Amino acid sequence: MRTRRARLAVVVAPALAAGLLVVATGPGTATASTARAASTARTASTESTASTESTASTASTESTESTAARPTDFLLAGGHGPANSLDWAGYAVTGATLNSAAGTWVQPVASCSGNKPSQSAFWVGIDGYASSDPTVQQVGTDADCTKGNKKSPSVASYYAWYEMYPDSIVTLDTAGHGVYPGDTLNASVSGSGSTFTLTLTDVGRWTFSTVQVTPVPPLDASAEWIAEAPTTCKGSKCKAVSLADFGTVAFTGASANGMPVNSASFSNHQITMTKNKKGTIVKASVSALTGGNAFTVTWLSI
């Protein structure tokens, strides 16, 4: 199973987001299309790609405290049916060629106490359930707690992002794409060959969509609806970060290839996040499916 790579302190305003095309609309935001002039060697495929970029407006790049994630091998059990993971909680489907996934969630509140930083991410994606997957295509939001001290206590932070693993995560600017507790988020990922469209809508506020090309050919082997404790890495050694207390998050309208999670066309896997490899300490529990396409994930432990 794979997860998102480490947060690499990459914050890109919509008009500068990497890729072939970015369209962002909403209150106070401008629609912008971008294409970047660059030639990038892809060692896995020994190909180079080039694109051109033009921006309709000036945008700024910010940096944030880094958090990380990579495709991870933290799937502890459950190649078929229920599974335990050290960093994922939610559902995945396998057993077919998966070229689209969609779902909705309500942004939860991050309850921050103490001084230790913590993170929680909520997303829809394609690929990553198997350790052999070379790519993960995903779009979502975070509810994090900053590092605190005696003078400045930990506070909640919310933002939207997308990632085309193994490329770096791209965080959307909060000025044009702010995320707040109680917001309804609609997310979708769809692909054809190596080209994917990732769309995130904060209902009534803004819509972001970007077309991206995977750095290596995808397997299209799984689709996921996940609450995650992102992973930090030092070299080849990786571990899940402390999971921010998000209470309960509800996913609805979960579909792959236009069909619900419990479709007979797939094998579906309920994934419980655990703190240890034995699975005896649960960090986040997952409910049974309701109506074949809805479930909840409940925080239990950092």
PyMOL commands that set and color helices and strands:
alter all, ss='L'
color gray80, all
select helices_A, chain A and resi 14-16
alter helices_A, ss='H'
color red, helices_A
select strands_A, chain A and resi 5-6+11-12+21-25+38-42+47-51+61-62+68-69+75-77+83-85+88-94+100-106+121-126+136-145+156-165+170-171+184-192+195-202+206-213+223-228+231-234+237-240+248-256+259-260+267-274+282-286+295-299
alter strands_A, ss='S'
color yellow, strands_A
deselect
rebuild
show_as cartoon
